[in-house]
Amino acid sequence: MGGRVSGTQVLIYGANGYTGRLVITEAVEQGLRPILSGRNAAELQALGTEHQLEVRVAPLDDAAALDRALESCAVVIHCAGPFSRTAQPMADACLRTGTHYLDITGEISVFETMAARSKEAAAKGVMLLPGAGFDVVPSDCLAAFLKEQLPGATRLTLAFTGGVGLSRGTATTMTENIAEGGAVRRGGKIVRVPAAFHERDIDFGDKVRHAVTIPWGDVSTAWYSTRIPDIEVYTAASKGTARGMKMTRYIGWLLATAPAQRFLKGRIRSGAAGPSESTRRTAVARLWGEVADATGKTVRARLQAPDGYTLTACTAVAAAKKVLGGFARPGFQTPSLAFGSGFILEIPGCTRELLSQ
């Protein structure tokens, strides 16, 4: 089960970001003494002093510095996005140093890139587990649980609600991908579709909400976890929001231009770093899933969890602790492949309900 690693410590990279700070707090509360890393020396040193933790400054474009930062580390929790730009150099460093890789991405391209490197990682005894946060731990575990209930499932539909606003990093990633449209999986292949491709109403337990398809990470990861060939992921959105999403089909090219990107990112930088603690404390994330087989039989389930950012900190640290305990499968993994469909239920505040069978 355990892969070869070079050390016994945890490195949090991008520790000075909004989510990175939440991960630090959770790690310390869980009894860990993580090493803090990233490129902003001043902010990292301030955090190190605040928490009395070691700091190792290492820009992602400095391979030697990254290797030094990962020295003696069994696992990295990579929190610095956009991961479409940052995942590769960190994964490269992990493969060079024998360090297990966790990140908190939700980007389909990153999951697919990591999956393509599975054999390379397995040969080095290193686990590559992107998506160790809200993207995609709860939905991935729900997908795996549903597949266990209906092994012959050929269609998977997932949905979630409970947004509390976006961190700067998440908003930046969404802005950079604004012209990409949507994505679903058909016949085992990822297919690009227009934004808000499908709409439907979904009962999340507390109420029925309107929802639209989005290119969520499970379009990639749920295939590896379940081998279900047809997958769609929805998020709750008002009909007005859905209309706005559809507008990007026509003006996405404009929003992707350099001047528009500078303007949008400037607005993001001028806003709050992320949701406030009081907002997160009272928020609840709700997930819904359904599988169906070729005969038309369906099984549905729901899952309730803390807000996405709180949950990300909890699941990322829980995954790191499992790695430290020897539960790391070399090669590319999803959360449920690595730790089982019940992994999400180990997190405080998470409950699951089977609706039909």
N, C-alpha and C positions, 0 to 999 in steps of 0.2 A: 504493500500500500504506500509506504513512504518512499519518496524519491531522494536521491543524493542531494544534499545541500551543503553550503559552505560554512554555516554558522548557526547561531541560536537566537539571534535578535530580530526585531521587526523594524523596518525602515518605513516611515511615512514620507512619501515624496509629494511635493506640493502642499506641505504641511501648513503653510501660511495662507492658503486659500480658504474660502468659506467652508466647504465641506471638510477640507483637511483639518481645520481647527476643531470641528465636531468629532472627527475621528481621533484626534489627540485626546480630547476629554474622555471619550468612551474608552480608549485604550488604557488610560491612567486609572479610570474607575474600575477597570477589569484587572488591575494589578500588573499591567505591563509597563515597561520603561522604554518606549520606542525611541529610536533615533530619528531626528527631524532633518529633512532635506528639501532642497529646492534651489532656486537660483537667486532669491532675494535675501542677501546676507543679513541686512539690517532687521527685517521682519522675523527672520528665522532666529536670530540671536535673541531678540526680545521674547519670542515664544519659548526658546530654550531656557532663558532666565526665569520666566514666569512659572514654568513647569519643572524646572531643574532637570532638563533633559539634554543629552548630547546633540549637537548640531553638526551636520556635514553639508557644506555648500557645494552644489554640483550642477552646473548648467547641463541641459540635455544634449547640447552639441559638443560636449567635452567628454569623450568616451573614457579617458583615463580618470577623470574626476568622478564619473559615475561608478566606475569599477571600485575606486577607493571608498566611495560612499556605501557601496553594497558589501564591503569587506566585513566578515563575521555575521552577516545577516542571512537568516533562513528564508525570509519572505519580505517582499515590498508591497505596501499598499499604495498604489500609484493614483494620486488624486488630482494631477495637473492636466487639465484638458486645454483645448480640444484634442481628444485622444487620436483623432485622425492624423494629427501631427506629432503627438508626443508618445504614443504607444510603442512605435517601432524602436526608437532609440533605447527606451527603457527595457523592452523585451530583449533586444540585442545584448544589453548589459547583463540581464539576468541569465541569459544563456552562456555568456562568457564566464560568469562568476558562480554559476550553480545556485542561483537564488530563485525561489518560487515567486511567480508573478501574479498579483491580484490588481485589478483596477476597478473603477466605478463607472465605466463607460456605458452608454446605451446605443452607441453608433454601430449600425449594421456592418459598415465597411471594416471596422476594427475586429468585430467578431469573426468575420470571414477571413481576414488576414491572419488572425491568430490560429484559426482552425487549419489553415493551409500550412502552418508551421508545426503541426502536432507531432509528426514523426521526428522532426529535428529536435524538438524539445524532449520528447520521450527518450531519444538516444542519449541525451545529456542528463536524464533523470530530473528534469525540471517541469513543474506544472505551470501551464499558462491558463489562468482563469480570469478572463475579463468579465465585467458585469457582476461584481461582488457587492453591489449596492441595490437600491430600489430598482434600478435598471440592472439586472433582471431577476433578482433572487426570488421575490414573492410570486411573480408570474411564472417563472421557470419551474418553481416547486409545485405550483398549482397545475401547470401543464403536465408534469410528470405524474402527479397524483391522479389526474383524470385518465391518463393513459393506463395507469395501473387498474383503474376501474373498468376500462373498456379497451382491452389489448388490441382489438381489431380496428381501432379508430382510424379513419381516413381524413377527417376534417377536425381542425381545432380552431376555436374562436376564443380570444381572450379580451378582457376589457378592464379598465381601471378608472377610478375617480378619486378626488380628495386632494387636489392641488392646493398648495399654500404659497404660490408664487415661485419665482425662479432665482437661483443664484446667478451671479454675473457669468460664471463659467458655462452654466447650462444655457443661458440666454445667448451667449456668444456662439456656442455650437449650433444652436437652432438658427441663428441669423446666417451663419456661414452655409447652412444646408437649405436655405429657404427656397431655392430654385430646383431642388431635387425632386419635389413631389412626394408621392407615397410609395409604399412597397407592400406586397403580399407574397405568399409562397403558393405556387401552383405546381402540382406534379413533382414536388421536391425541389423546384427551382425558384429562386427569388425573382420576382417580376416587378418592374417599375410601373406604377400606375399614377393617375392624377391625384393631387391632394384631395383629401376627403372623398375618396373613391366610392366608399359605401357608407350609408347611414342607417341606424336602427335605434330602437328604444330598448334599454336593458334595465332589468330589475337588480339593483345593487344591494337590496336588503332593506335599506332605509327608505328608498324611493326609486321610482322608475325615472331614468334619465336618458335624454337624447345622447347619442354617441356617434363618432365618426372614426373611420380607419386612419391610422397614422403609421409611419415606418418605425415602429418600436423595435427594440432589440430582439424580442422573441421571434420576429419573422425569421431571424437567423438562428438564434440559440435553441428555440423549441424543436427545430428539426433535428438537431444533434441529440437532444434529450429524449425525444419521443419517436423520431422517424415518421411522424405524421406528415403526409405530403402536402396538404392544403392548410395554410395557416393565415389567419387575419387577426390583427390587434386593433382594438378600439379604445378611445378615450372619451369620457363624457365631455360634451361641448354643446352649448346652446345652439339653436338654429341660426342665430345671428353670427356666432363664431364660425359655424360651419360655412356660412356664406363667405365670410372673410377668408377662410382657408381656400375655398374654391377660387377666389379672386387671384390667388398666387399662381394659379395655372396660367394666367394671362399676363401678370406683371412680375412674375418671379424673376424673369430675366433682368428686369430693371432693378429690382431690389438686390440682385447679385452683382451689380456693377460696383466698381471701386468707390465712387462718390457716395452711393447709397449705403454701402457697407461701412464706410467711415462715419457717416451720420448715425446709422443705427447703433454701431458699437460705441460711439460717443455718448449716446443716450443711455446705453447700458452702464458705462463706466460712471456716469453721473448719478446713478441710482444707488439704492441700498445694496450691500454685498449679498444679501439674501433674506429669506423670511426671518422675522424676529423670533426670539425664544418663546415669547408668549403665544405667538401665532402657531408655532410648531407644537407647543404643549397641548393645545386644544384640538388639533387637527387629527383626522382619521383618514387613512387610505383604505379604499374598498376595491376588491378585485373580484371579477366574475369570469368563469370559464365554462366552456361547453365542448364536448367531443361527440362526434357522430361516426357511425360505421356505415358500410355500404348497404346495410339492410334498413337504415333509417333510425336505428336505436340511438338514443342520446343519453348522455350523463352530464349533469351540471353541478358546479360547486362554487362556493364563494369563500373569500378570505378577507379578513379584516386585520389591519396593521397600523402602527403609528405612521405619522406623516413621512413622506419620502426621504427627507434629509436626515431625520432622526433614525429612520430605519437603515439608511445607507451606512451611517456610522456604526450601528449595532451589527449589521450583517458583515461588514468588511472586517471588523475586529473579531467577530466570532469565527470567520473563515481563517483569519491569521492565526488565531489560537488553535484551530484544528490542525493547521500546518505545523505549528510548533509541537503539537501532540503526535505528529507522525502520520496524520491523515492527509496525504497529498498524493494524488495519482499523476504520475508524469504524463506529459503531453497536454493537448488542449482539452479543457474541461468546461462544462457548465456547472452552475451551483448544484443542481440536482444530481448530475453525474458524479460529482466529487463527493457530495455529502448526503445524498438521498433526498427524496421528496419531502421528508419531514424536517429538513433543516430549518425551514422558516418557522416552524412551531417551537423551535428552541429559543426564539427571540421573544422577550417579554412583550405582551400586548398583542401577539399574533394568534388568531383563532381561525379555524377552517370549518366549513359546513358543507356536507354532501347533500345536494338538493334532490337528486333523483338517480335511479339506477335501474 
